[in-house]
Amino acid sequence: MRDFFVNHWRHIIAATRFSLTGLRVAWREKAFQAELGVLVIVAIPLGCWLGHTGVARAVLIGSWAHVLVIELLNCSIEATVDRIGPDHHVLSGIAKDCGSAAVFCSVLLAILVWCLVLFC
C-alpha cells in the first residue's frame, strides 16, 4: 500500500514539473504574455470589482482564463507542426490556422461572457 502512494506522489511531482516546463515554453510566446497580462491586470481586478456574486466573478475571470488554456493548446499544435518540418504544407497551414481560430473564438467568447454578465 505504501508503494502505491509513493508512486502516485512521484507521478504528481513529475506531472507538475512537466506542466511548469510547458508554462515556461508558452511564456516565450508574445500572444501568451499579452493574454496573461490581460488576465492579471484587467480581468482579475475588474472581475472581482464588477462581479456582484461569486458566480459572476468566477465566470468573468474564468472566461479569460479559458483563453489562456486555448492558447496553450495552440502552442502545442504549432510546436508539433514545426517538429514535422519547416516545409510549407497545406495541412500544416490548416492545423496552425485552426489553432489560431480556436484562440480567436475563445477571445470572442470571453468578450460575449463579459457583455452578458455586465450588461444583461
Secondary structure as a PSIPRED ss2 file (coil, helix, strand):
# PSIPRED VFORMAT (PSIPRED V4.0)

   1 M C   1.000  0.000  0.000
   2 R H   0.000  1.000  0.000
   3 D H   0.000  1.000  0.000
   4 F H   0.000  1.000  0.000
   5 F H   0.000  1.000  0.000
   6 V H   0.000  1.000  0.000
   7 N H   0.000  1.000  0.000
   8 H H   0.000  1.000  0.000
   9 W H   0.000  1.000  0.000
  10 R H   0.000  1.000  0.000
  11 H H   0.000  1.000  0.000
  12 I H   0.000  1.000  0.000
  13 I H   0.000  1.000  0.000
  14 A H   0.000  1.000  0.000
  15 A H   0.000  1.000  0.000
  16 T H   0.000  1.000  0.000
  17 R H   0.000  1.000  0.000
  18 F H   0.000  1.000  0.000
  19 S H   0.000  1.000  0.000
  20 L H   0.000  1.000  0.000
  21 T H   0.000  1.000  0.000
  22 G H   0.000  1.000  0.000
  23 L H   0.000  1.000  0.000
  24 R H   0.000  1.000  0.000
  25 V H   0.000  1.000  0.000
  26 A H   0.000  1.000  0.000
  27 W H   0.000  1.000  0.000
  28 R C   1.000  0.000  0.000
  29 E C   1.000  0.000  0.000
  30 K H   0.000  1.000  0.000
  31 A H   0.000  1.000  0.000
  32 F H   0.000  1.000  0.000
  33 Q H   0.000  1.000  0.000
  34 A H   0.000  1.000  0.000
  35 E H   0.000  1.000  0.000
  36 L H   0.000  1.000  0.000
  37 G H   0.000  1.000  0.000
  38 V H   0.000  1.000  0.000
  39 L H   0.000  1.000  0.000
  40 V H   0.000  1.000  0.000
  41 I H   0.000  1.000  0.000
  42 V H   0.000  1.000  0.000
  43 A H   0.000  1.000  0.000
  44 I H   0.000  1.000  0.000
  45 P H   0.000  1.000  0.000
  46 L H   0.000  1.000  0.000
  47 G H   0.000  1.000  0.000
  48 C H   0.000  1.000  0.000
  49 W H   0.000  1.000  0.000
  50 L H   0.000  1.000  0.000
  51 G C   1.000  0.000  0.000
  52 H C   1.000  0.000  0.000
  53 T C   1.000  0.000  0.000
  54 G H   0.000  1.000  0.000
  55 V H   0.000  1.000  0.000
  56 A H   0.000  1.000  0.000
  57 R H   0.000  1.000  0.000
  58 A H   0.000  1.000  0.000
  59 V H   0.000  1.000  0.000
  60 L H   0.000  1.000  0.000
  61 I H   0.000  1.000  0.000
  62 G H   0.000  1.000  0.000
  63 S H   0.000  1.000  0.000
  64 W H   0.000  1.000  0.000
  65 A H   0.000  1.000  0.000
  66 H H   0.000  1.000  0.000
  67 V H   0.000  1.000  0.000
  68 L H   0.000  1.000  0.000
  69 V H   0.000  1.000  0.000
  70 I H   0.000  1.000  0.000
  71 E H   0.000  1.000  0.000
  72 L H   0.000  1.000  0.000
  73 L H   0.000  1.000  0.000
  74 N H   0.000  1.000  0.000
  75 C H   0.000  1.000  0.000
  76 S H   0.000  1.000  0.000
  77 I H   0.000  1.000  0.000
  78 E H   0.000  1.000  0.000
  79 A H   0.000  1.000  0.000
  80 T H   0.000  1.000  0.000
  81 V H   0.000  1.000  0.000
  82 D H   0.000  1.000  0.000
  83 R H   0.000  1.000  0.000
  84 I H   0.000  1.000  0.000
  85 G C   1.000  0.000  0.000
  86 P C   1.000  0.000  0.000
  87 D C   1.000  0.000  0.000
  88 H C   1.000  0.000  0.000
  89 H C   1.000  0.000  0.000
  90 V H   0.000  1.000  0.000
  91 L H   0.000  1.000  0.000
  92 S H   0.000  1.000  0.000
  93 G H   0.000  1.000  0.000
  94 I H   0.000  1.000  0.000
  95 A H   0.000  1.000  0.000
  96 K H   0.000  1.000  0.000
  97 D H   0.000  1.000  0.000
  98 C H   0.000  1.000  0.000
  99 G H   0.000  1.000  0.000
 100 S H   0.000  1.000  0.000
 101 A H   0.000  1.000  0.000
 102 A H   0.000  1.000  0.000
 103 V H   0.000  1.000  0.000
 104 F H   0.000  1.000  0.000
 105 C H   0.000  1.000  0.000
 106 S H   0.000  1.000  0.000
 107 V H   0.000  1.000  0.000
 108 L H   0.000  1.000  0.000
 109 L H   0.000  1.000  0.000
 110 A H   0.000  1.000  0.000
 111 I H   0.000  1.000  0.000
 112 L H   0.000  1.000  0.000
 113 V H   0.000  1.000  0.000
 114 W H   0.000  1.000  0.000
 115 C H   0.000  1.000  0.000
 116 L H   0.000  1.000  0.000
 117 V H   0.000  1.000  0.000
 118 L H   0.000  1.000  0.000
 119 F H   0.000  1.000  0.000
 120 C C   1.000  0.000  0.000
